[in-house]
Amino acid sequence: MIPTGVVELQGFAVKFEVVIKTQSLMIGAYSDYQKELSDSIIQMRDQEKMTFKRISETLTQKGYRSPRGFDLSAESVFSVYKKRKIRDARLGAQPKQFVTGLRVIG
């Protein structure tokens, strides 16, 4: 349902619709493991400035595997990193708002 409204001022009425578009409501839930893994990768890459190869080696030594149970290669670490960054940007984006159907009734 699109919110609508009518405002009356000095014998005139203005009818309008407000449209808000956002992608931040589309939340695909991460499992606890995926969240932990992606948090570790983000921290190692952004704060510790590690290469994807070094991150994969470090996490493999700690017993981590991909969310589907495969070995963590540099490519799979990059994929997790990239997808997490895209997700964070989408969830943090400001919604687009605009008014449509503006009519003055007098």
Secondary structure, DSSP 4 states (H G I P E B T S, - for coil): ---EEEEEETTEEEEEEEEEE-STT---PPPHHHHHHHHHHHIIIIIS---HHHHHHHHHHTT---TTS----HHHHHHHHHHHHHHHHHHHSPPEEEEEEEEEE-
